[in-house]
Amino acid sequence: MKNQKTQGEEKPVRGELLVVNEAYKYSGLGRTTFYDCLKKGEIPYFHPPRGRMLVDTADIDDWLRKYKVQAGEPVKI
């Protein structure tokens, strides 16, 4: 794994494959919300035969960027 150490803890880097339990933490989303996004096809994932689901951190980053609010834009609640 290509991890970067930050203050004693390792953080995944862009382009690394994570199992879903690591991926939802990386995204900052709740577990249920993240699984819902996977089920809806909003975030791509790999599911090899007899393997665990894997998510590319680059895909998570790209998906999150779609929801970036630019400075000066009004907050929508």
C-alpha positions in Angstrom: 0.0 0.0 0.0 1.1 3.5 -0.7 0.3 5.3 2.5 1.6 8.6 3.8 2.3 8.9 7.5 0.7 12.0 9.2 1.3 12.4 12.9 1.6 8.7 13.6 -1.3 7.5 11.4 -1.2 6.3 7.9 -3.5 8.0 5.3 -4.3 6.5 1.9 -3.1 8.3 -1.2 -4.9 9.0 -4.4 -5.1 5.9 -6.6 -5.0 3.3 -3.8 -7.6 0.6 -3.6 -9.4 0.4 -0.3 -11.9 -2.1 1.1 -15.3 -0.5 1.7 -14.8 -0.2 5.5 -11.7 1.9 4.8 -13.2 3.7 1.9 -16.2 5.2 3.7 -13.8 6.5 6.4 -11.6 8.0 3.7 -14.6 9.7 2.2 -15.8 11.3 5.4 -19.3 9.9 4.8 -21.2 7.7 7.1 -21.1 4.0 6.5 -24.8 3.7 5.4 -24.5 6.8 3.2 -21.4 5.4 1.5 -23.0 2.0 0.9 -26.1 3.8 -0.6 -23.9 5.7 -3.0 -22.2 2.4 -4.1 -25.6 0.7 -4.6 -26.9 3.6 -6.7 -23.8 3.5 -8.9 -22.7 6.9 -7.9 -19.2 5.8 -6.8 -17.5 3.1 -9.0 -16.1 0.0 -7.3 -14.4 -3.3 -8.1 -15.9 -6.6 -7.0 -13.6 -9.4 -8.1 -15.0 -13.0 -8.0 -14.9 -14.3 -4.4 -13.2 -11.1 -3.3 -14.0 -8.1 -1.2 -15.4 -4.9 -2.8 -12.6 -2.4 -3.5 -12.9 1.3 -4.1 -10.3 3.5 -5.7 -9.5 6.6 -3.7 -9.2 8.5 -7.0 -12.9 7.7 -7.7 -13.9 8.9 -4.2 -12.0 12.1 -4.7 -13.6 12.7 -8.2 -17.1 12.0 -6.8 -16.6 14.4 -3.9 -15.4 17.1 -6.2 -18.8 17.1 -7.9 -20.2 18.5 -4.7 -17.6 21.2 -4.1 -19.1 24.6 -3.3 -17.1 27.6 -4.5 -16.2 30.4 -2.2 -18.8 33.1 -2.2 -21.7 30.8 -3.2 -24.7 30.9 -0.8 -25.1 27.9 1.5 -27.9 25.6 0.5 -29.5 23.7 3.3 
